[in-house]
Amino acid sequence: MAVLLGLTRTHARNPYGHRVYDLKPFYRGAKVTVIGAISLNKVLAVMTMNNSMDGNAFEVFIEKCLLPQLWPGAVVVMDNVPSHKVSTIEPLIASKGASVFYMSPYSSDFNPIELWWSQQSRFFTSILSKHSAHWLITLLQRL
């Protein structure tokens, strides 16, 4: 999930019959990418980074954040993003006794983490409308 720090809300409330006027600035914010893993019971790992996700960054996430949380017999479910298919990922996960399952293309509706990310995205958007982007970056880096 990417959090665009320069976004503003697109809807507002006002008493019936009165129009809402507000400034909508040109997007000049930074992009923070948040990657995470969940189990049935808890959030296993979260990592934030500036800019976009690539294969190297995903490998760092697997090595430093996810592997310490995995257990033998765990199944890591991933979608078919090219950064998830780096050749070193599956052996890393298998070294902990876990296995990898790739979802079929266009099946993000069946991926439970998508619901979690949509909830997080709504939360971040509401925070951004009330606080500065610097405050949100500090919050994300503490996760």
N, C-alpha and C positions, 0 to 999 in steps of 0.2 A: 504494500500500500504506500502511496506517496501522499504526503501532506504538502499542499501548496500554501505557503505562508502568507501570500499576498491576496488571498481570496477574501471577498466580503459576502455577506448574506444577499440573497436575491429577492427575499420577500420580507414584508414588514406588516405590522398591524397599526391600525389607526381607527378612530371612531367612525362609525358608518357615515358615509357621504363625504368624508375628507380624504384627500389624496396624500400619500406619503411622498415627501421630497427628500432626497439624500444624495450625497456624492458617491459615485462608484469609481474609485481610482483605477487607472491603468495598472495591470498586474506587474509588480516589480519585486515580488517576494522571492524568497529562496525555496528550494525544494528539499524536503527531508524525506528520505525513504525509510519506512519502518518495516521490518521483516520479523515474523514470529512463528512460533509453533505452539499448538495447544494439544492437550490430551482430553480425555472425557472428563477429567476432574479439575484440571488447572492449566494455567499458562506455563509452558515449559521453558521457553526462551524468547527473548525479544532483543532486537538490535536495531539501532538507528544509524543512519549515515547520510551525508550530504550527497545530493545529485541522485543518479539512477543506479539501479542494481545491475551488476554484471556477474559473470561466472566466478571471477576471483573473489568478489565481495561475498557471494553466496557460499563459496568454499570456506571463507573465514567464519561466516555465521555457523556453518556446520561444525567446524573444528572447535571453535572457542565457546559457542553458546549451546548448541544442540547436543553434541556428543556427550558432554558431562551429565546430561539429564536423561539420556536413553538407557534402556534396560534390555537384557536379552529377551527376545521374542516380540519386541515392539515393532510396529509397522509404521513407517514414515510414508504418508500419502502426500504426493506432490502433483501439481499440474504440469502441463507440458511446455512451460516457458523454457527457452533455450538456456538460460542461466542455470536452470535446475539440472540440465543434462551434461554437465561437465564430467569428464571421464573419471575423475578422482572421487566424486561424491559417493557413488554406490559402495566402493570398497571401504571408505571411511565409516559409513553407516554399518556395513556388514561386520566391521572389526569389533563392534559392540554387541554383536549377536542379533541385531535388528535387520529388518528387510525393507525394501523400497517398493512402493506401488505407485505407478504413474496413472493418473486419471485419464480417461478418454478425452479427446479434444472436445471443446465446447460444453464441458460438464461442470462448469463452475457453480451451477445451482446446487449440485450435490455435494459440494465441498463445504464442510461445516465452518471452516475458518473464514469463508467469505461473509457469512452473517456476522461473525465477530468483528471483522474488519469494517463492515458497513456501520456497525454501532460505534466503533472507535472513530471512524471518519466523521460521523455526525457530532460526536463529542468534541473533537478537535476543531471543527468548524464553529461550533457554538462558543468555544473558548476563544478562538481567534477574533470573534466579533466583540469580545469584552476586554481582551488583554493584548499586549503587544506580542509580536512574533518572537522576540527574544525570550519572553517568559515561557512560551510553548517549547522552544528549542531546549531551554534549561530543563523543563519537565521531561521531555522525551529522552534526554541524555541520562537522566537519573533512573530510567526504567531498567 
